[in-house]
Amino acid sequence: MIIKIIKKLIIIYITMIFLSIWLQMAEIADWCLSQEAINRPEMREVVQKLSMIVVSSVEWEASLGGSSIFSGVFNGR
């Protein structure tokens, strides 16, 4: 019984992480598509925000003991 509860909590936690990532990416997309050009970000700002998402994803995955789906990006693959 406790194992099932723990598994459900883990699934909820993972889902929340992925939703958070998608939300951050949607916010960046919305920012890029702003009606007023003056309100749109510069490319360096977009790259910086996306890089922070990737790094936090890699760190999160590493904390779980898994190999990262992004490891090829940093290893040149």
C-alpha positions in Angstrom: 0.0 0.0 0.0 2.7 2.5 0.9 4.7 1.6 -2.2 1.7 2.4 -4.4 1.3 5.8 -2.7 5.0 6.5 -3.1 4.8 5.6 -6.8 1.8 7.9 -7.3 3.6 10.7 -5.5 6.7 10.3 -7.7 4.5 10.3 -10.8 2.8 13.5 -9.6 6.2 15.1 -8.9 7.6 14.2 -12.3 4.4 15.5 -14.0 4.8 18.8 -12.1 8.4 19.1 -13.2 7.5 18.5 -16.9 4.5 20.9 -16.7 6.8 23.5 -15.2 9.3 23.1 -18.1 6.5 23.4 -20.7 5.1 26.4 -18.9 8.5 28.1 -19.0 8.9 27.3 -22.7 5.4 28.6 -23.4 6.2 31.9 -21.6 9.3 32.3 -23.7 7.3 31.7 -26.9 4.7 34.2 -25.9 7.4 36.7 -25.1 8.9 36.2 -28.6 5.5 36.6 -30.2 4.7 39.9 -28.5 2.7 42.3 -30.7 5.1 45.1 -30.1 8.6 44.5 -31.4 10.1 46.6 -28.6 8.7 44.0 -26.1 10.3 41.0 -27.8 13.5 39.6 -26.3 16.8 39.6 -27.9 18.1 36.2 -29.1 20.7 36.2 -26.3 17.9 36.5 -23.7 16.0 33.6 -25.3 19.1 31.4 -25.4 19.9 32.3 -21.8 16.4 31.3 -20.6 16.4 28.1 -22.6 19.8 27.2 -21.4 18.6 27.6 -17.8 15.7 25.3 -18.5 18.1 22.6 -20.0 20.6 22.9 -17.1 17.9 22.6 -14.5 16.5 19.6 -16.3 19.9 17.9 -16.5 20.5 18.6 -12.8 17.1 17.3 -11.9 17.6 14.1 -13.9 21.1 13.6 -12.5 19.6 13.9 -9.0 17.5 10.9 -9.8 20.5 9.0 -10.8 19.6 8.7 -14.5 21.6 9.7 -17.5 20.4 12.8 -19.2 18.6 13.0 -22.5 20.5 16.2 -23.0 24.0 14.7 -22.3 24.7 14.5 -26.1 24.4 18.3 -26.3 27.2 18.7 -23.8 29.3 15.8 -25.1 29.1 16.9 -28.7 26.9 14.1 -29.9 
